Each structure stands twice: as structure tokens, then as C-alpha cells.
């Protein structure tokens, strides 16, 4: 006779509902909070002129946005251009009686470019009121985004696939590939293949980024390798809980704090800086530096990603050796048990 399943206890229904509310709440907080708190935080910019001019601009900016900008004085436009192209500053301002000259790099961050352009326009408006005549704002974009993606939407949107790509690679290797040697080989080959494919899509299909294909593919591959090896190492050492821990770190912490959609300096302090020590943030910085700045500004990101790979390999090796020792021990016990 068929029996009717017992109804789920009310307490369990309430527990499931509360758990879902907690999970969705954490997801909402992780992805919405950085955007909701977006604002300048020690954004480095330069002022062309003497230290007194830089101090004056710094005081004006601090009044409008406390601790929002870090101003450096430079001697001339050539020095400012060098700092911008080396990713030391996001923009430079030169104030003359007739105009406000602004040098930017929209490829570094379209959001910051719009922000400093607005500041330059405000300065020009104040100067115009004081002088009784209009003051022009001249903007020169020294490192521009591609014409097909002037807002950088394609590169910003690639942050999510870069993070998910590493997680998917780690998941498929952990749960479908048997043998530590084969898993290690797959963890080397898969990021290379995925990086090459994503680079081709970004460059030739979406036309969202420019630059050298091999260099960009290498940056993407290293980013995904850092994520994949980190998660794979945790999974090898701790099993399924290790995989979940790694995926949570990447998706709920690293991806929202990557700064790809705006800039790390626009995220709430100190989380923007912290995000650069995780693979999504370091990977985004490396890809942007490789695509538009000849690698300038990507040195620290390269070291961070390499560090994640090294740590992941070490965890994977420890987990593999421990599993091997456990297997040998169990095999040694079986004959003894049979003889008894």
C-alpha cells in the first residue's frame, strides 16, 4: 500500500526560509554595497605647477570630498603624461588664467575620468565668475578606450566571466578528472585555452579592448589560473568544503571588490585596496594594464596572481600527498585484516 509522505515539519520550513533570506541578503550586500558606497578615496591625480598650486587644489578638493583625492605637483605636461601612462595618477590638471587644461586616461577608468572632468568644469566656472568672463576647459584623453566601447562596458563586464571561468575550471577538474597528475595537467592547460578564447572574444568579437593578443590572452590565462589553482588546492586539501570556501572568496568577496566597474580607489576604504590582493581584482588590473598601458601599473597584480598560483599548487600538493599516504595505509591494513 502506498503511504502518503509526512508533511515537512513547520520548524524546518521556517529554517529553510530563514536560510534563504540570509543567503540572498549576503549576496545582495556583497554585490550592491560596493556600488552603493562608490566615491573617491585617495584617488591619485596631478596638478601641473608649483607646490603652492597643488596645495591650493588639494585644499579645494578636501573641502568638497574629504580624503577623496591625493594630489601630486608636477613640473610640466610631459611629466604629467608620463605619470598617467605609467598608471601613477589617473589625471592631471593645469590651471592658467585663460583655461583649465585636463589630461586624462579614460582607459584607466571612465568613471574617474568623468569625475575629474566635472571637477575641472567646476574650477573653470569659479574662475569665470571671479574674472567676469568664461574660462575654457580643454580635455585631452591620453589613453582612450576603443571607439566601439567608449564607456569601457565590455572590459568591466568581463570581470564576472573571469571570476566564474576560474571557478568552473576548478569545479570540472575537481569533480570530473581522476588522478592528481591529470588534474594538475588540466589546471595548466585549461586556463591557457580559456584565456585564449576570452581574449579573442573581447578583442575581435566585442572589440572592447585593444593591445597585443598574446599578452592579453596571457593576462587572462594567469587570472583564471590563479582562481582555479587557489580553489583546486583548497578542494584537494579539504574536499568539498574547501571548494565551497574558495568559490565564496572569489565570488562574494573578490568579484565585488575587484574595482573593474569603476576603480579600486572609488570603493569604500579599505576594501578597494584589499580587493587587489584577490585574484579578480589583481586580474582586472593586470588585463587593463596589459591592454592599454604596455603593462605599466600591473607589476603588483602580476605578483599577486603568481602568489595565488603558488599557494594553490602547494595546497594541492599537500592534499595529494596526504591522499596518497592515506591510500597506502589503507592498502597495508587490508592484508593484515584478511590474514587475521
C-alpha positions in Angstrom: 0.0 0.0 0.0 1.2 3.5 -0.9 1.7 5.7 2.1 1.3 9.5 2.0 4.6 11.3 2.8 4.5 13.1 6.0 4.3 16.9 5.7 7.6 18.7 6.3 7.8 20.0 9.9 6.9 23.6 10.3 10.2 24.3 12.0 12.1 23.0 9.0 10.1 25.2 6.7 10.8 28.2 8.8 14.5 27.3 9.0 14.7 26.9 5.2 13.0 30.3 4.7 15.4 32.0 7.2 18.4 30.4 5.5 17.3 31.6 2.1 16.7 35.1 3.4 20.3 35.0 4.9 21.9 33.8 1.6 20.1 36.3 -0.6 20.8 39.0 1.9 24.5 38.2 1.8 24.5 38.1 -2.0 22.8 41.5 -2.1 25.2 43.0 0.4 28.2 41.6 -1.4 27.3 42.9 -4.9 25.3 46.1 -4.0 27.3 47.5 -1.1 30.5 48.5 -3.1 28.4 50.2 -5.8 26.2 52.0 -3.2 29.3 53.3 -1.4 31.0 54.4 -4.6 33.1 57.6 -4.1 36.6 58.9 -4.4 39.1 57.6 -1.8 42.6 58.9 -2.2 42.3 59.0 -6.0 45.8 60.0 -7.2 45.8 63.0 -9.6 48.5 65.5 -10.6 48.5 69.3 -10.7 50.8 70.9 -13.2 52.5 73.8 -11.5 54.4 74.7 -8.3 53.7 73.0 -4.9 51.6 76.0 -3.9 49.2 75.4 -6.7 48.9 71.7 -5.8 48.3 72.6 -2.2 45.6 75.0 -3.2 43.9 72.4 -5.4 44.2 69.8 -2.6 42.5 72.2 -0.2 39.7 72.8 -2.6 39.2 69.1 -3.2 39.4 68.2 0.5 36.6 70.8 1.2 34.4 69.1 -1.5 35.5 65.5 -0.9 37.4 64.9 2.3 40.2 62.4 1.7 38.9 61.9 -1.8 42.0 62.8 -3.7 45.7 62.6 -3.4 47.3 65.5 -5.3 50.9 65.5 -6.6 52.6 68.5 -8.1 54.4 68.0 -11.4 56.6 70.4 -13.3 55.0 70.3 -16.8 52.6 68.4 -19.1 55.3 66.0 -20.2 55.9 64.8 -16.6 52.1 64.5 -16.1 51.7 62.5 -19.3 54.4 60.1 -18.1 52.7 59.6 -14.7 49.4 58.9 -16.4 50.8 56.4 -18.9 52.6 54.6 -16.1 49.4 54.5 -14.1 50.8 56.5 -11.2 47.9 59.0 -11.5 44.5 59.0 -13.2 44.6 62.5 -14.5 46.4 65.9 -14.4 45.1 69.4 -14.2 46.9 72.6 -15.3 45.2 75.9 -14.3 46.0 79.1 -16.2 44.2 82.4 -16.2 42.6 81.6 -19.5 41.8 77.9 -19.2 41.8 74.7 -17.2 43.7 72.0 -19.1 42.8 68.5 -18.1 44.8 65.4 -19.1 43.0 62.1 -18.6 43.2 58.3 -19.4 39.7 57.0 -19.8 41.1 53.5 -20.4 42.2 53.6 -16.7 38.7 54.3 -15.5 35.9 56.1 -17.4 34.2 56.8 -14.0 37.3 58.6 -12.7 37.6 60.5 -16.0 34.0 61.8 -15.7 34.6 62.7 -12.1 37.8 64.7 -12.7 36.2 66.3 -15.7 33.4 67.5 -13.6 35.9 68.9 -11.1 37.7 70.8 -13.8 34.5 72.3 -15.0 33.6 73.5 -11.5 37.1 75.1 -11.1 36.6 76.8 -14.5 33.2 78.1 -13.5 34.5 79.5 -10.3 37.4 81.2 -12.1 35.0 82.6 -14.7 32.8 84.1 -12.0 35.8 85.7 -10.3 37.2 87.0 -13.6 33.9 88.1 -15.1 34.5 86.1 -18.3 34.2 82.4 -19.4 37.2 80.1 -18.7 37.6 77.2 -21.1 38.1 73.6 -20.2 40.4 71.7 -22.5 40.4 67.9 -22.2 43.0 65.6 -23.7 42.4 61.9 -23.4 46.0 60.4 -23.4 44.9 56.8 -23.2 41.5 56.4 -24.7 39.2 53.4 -24.8 38.3 51.8 -28.2 35.8 53.7 -30.3 33.5 50.7 -30.3 33.4 50.7 -26.5 34.0 54.3 -25.3 32.5 53.6 -21.9 34.6 50.5 -21.2 31.5 48.4 -20.6 33.0 45.4 -22.3 36.1 45.3 -20.1 34.1 46.0 -17.0 31.6 43.2 -17.8 34.5 40.7 -18.3 35.2 40.7 -14.6 32.3 38.3 -13.9 33.3 35.8 -16.6 37.0 36.0 -15.4 35.9 35.0 -11.9 33.4 32.4 -13.0 35.8 31.0 -15.5 38.3 30.1 -12.8 35.6 28.6 -10.6 34.2 26.5 -13.5 37.7 25.2 -14.3 38.3 24.2 -10.7 34.9 22.5 -10.5 35.3 20.5 -13.6 38.8 19.4 -12.7 37.9 18.6 -9.0 34.8 16.6 -9.8 35.4 15.0 -13.2 39.1 14.4 -13.5 40.7 11.5 -11.6 44.3 11.3 -10.7 46.4 14.1 -9.2 48.8 14.2 -12.2 45.9 14.6 -14.7 44.3 17.2 -12.5 47.5 19.2 -12.4 47.9 19.0 -16.2 44.3 20.1 -16.7 44.8 23.0 -14.4 47.7 24.2 -16.6 46.1 23.6 -20.0 42.5 24.8 -19.2 43.3 28.4 -18.2 45.5 28.7 -21.3 42.7 27.6 -23.5 40.0 29.7 -21.8 42.3 32.8 -21.7 42.9 32.5 -25.4 39.2 32.2 -26.1 38.1 35.0 -23.9 40.8 37.3 -25.3 39.6 36.6 -28.8 36.0 37.4 -27.9 36.9 40.7 -26.2 39.3 41.8 -28.9 37.8 40.5 -32.2 34.1 39.9 -31.5 33.2 42.7 -29.0 36.1 44.9 -29.9 36.1 46.0 -26.3 39.8 46.2 -25.8 42.9 46.8 -27.8 46.5 45.7 -27.5 48.6 42.6 -28.2 46.5 39.5 -28.4 49.1 37.1 -26.9 49.8 39.4 -23.9 46.1 39.9 -23.2 45.5 36.2 -23.5 48.4 35.5 -21.1 47.0 38.0 -18.6 43.5 36.4 -18.7 45.0 32.9 -18.5 47.1 33.8 -15.4 44.0 35.4 -13.8 41.9 32.2 -14.3 44.9 30.0 -13.3 45.2 31.9 -10.0 41.5 31.4 -9.3 41.4 27.8 -10.4 44.6 26.7 -8.6 43.5 28.5 -5.4 40.1 26.7 -5.4 41.6 23.4 -6.6 44.2 23.5 -3.8 41.5 24.1 -1.2 39.4 21.3 -2.7 42.3 18.8 -2.7 43.1 19.6 0.9 39.7 20.0 2.4 37.3 18.3 0.0 34.0 19.8 -1.0 34.0 22.3 1.9 37.4 23.6 0.5 35.8 24.1 -2.9 32.9 26.0 -1.5 35.2 28.2 0.6 37.3 29.1 -2.4 34.3 29.8 -4.6 32.8 32.1 -1.9 36.0 34.0 -1.5 36.2 34.6 -5.3 32.5 35.4 -6.0 31.3 37.1 -2.8 34.4 38.9 -1.9 36.9 39.1 -4.8 34.5 39.9 -7.6 32.5 42.8 -5.9 35.8 44.3 -4.7 37.7 44.0 -8.0 37.1 47.6 -8.9 36.6 46.6 -12.6 33.4 48.6 -13.0 34.9 51.8 -11.7 38.3 51.9 -10.0 39.6 50.4 -6.7 40.1 53.9 -5.3 36.3 54.6 -5.7 35.3 51.6 -3.5 34.8 52.1 0.3 38.1 52.2 2.1 40.0 49.9 2.7 38.1 47.4 0.7 39.2 48.7 -2.7 42.8 48.1 -1.8 42.1 44.8 -0.2 40.3 43.6 -3.3 43.6 44.0 -5.3 45.0 41.1 -3.2 42.4 38.7 -4.5 42.5 37.2 -8.0 39.6 39.0 -9.6 40.9 42.5 -8.6 44.5 41.7 -9.4 43.4 40.1 -12.7 41.3 43.1 -13.7 44.2 45.4 -13.1 46.7 43.2 -15.0 44.3 42.9 -18.0 43.7 46.7 -18.1 47.4 47.5 -17.7 48.3 45.0 -20.4 45.6 46.1 -22.9 46.2 49.9 -22.6 49.3 50.8 -20.7 52.0 48.4 -22.1 51.9 46.6 -18.8 52.6 49.7 -16.6 50.9 49.5 -13.3 50.4 45.8 -13.5 53.6 44.6 -11.7 51.9 44.2 -8.2 48.9 42.5 -9.8 51.3 40.0 -11.5 52.9 39.2 -8.2 49.6 38.7 -6.5 48.3 36.3 -9.2 51.6 34.4 -9.2 51.3 34.1 -5.4 47.8 32.6 -5.7 49.1 30.0 -8.2 52.0 29.1 -5.9 49.8 28.8 -2.8 47.2 26.8 -4.8 50.0 24.4 -6.1 51.3 24.0 -2.5 47.8 23.2 -1.1 47.2 20.8 -4.0 50.5 19.0 -3.4 49.9 18.7 0.3 46.4 17.3 -0.3 47.6 14.9 -3.0 50.4 13.6 -0.8 48.1 13.2 2.2 45.6 11.3 0.0 48.4 9.0 -1.3 49.7 8.3 2.2 46.1 7.5 3.3 45.6 5.2 0.4 48.9 3.3 1.1 48.0 3.0 4.7 44.6 1.5 4.0 46.1 -1.0 1.5 48.6 -2.1 4.1 45.8 -2.7 6.6 43.7 -4.8 4.3 46.1 -7.8 4.0 46.6 -7.7 7.8 42.8 -7.8 8.3 42.5 -10.7 5.8 45.2 -12.7 7.5 43.6 -12.3 10.9 
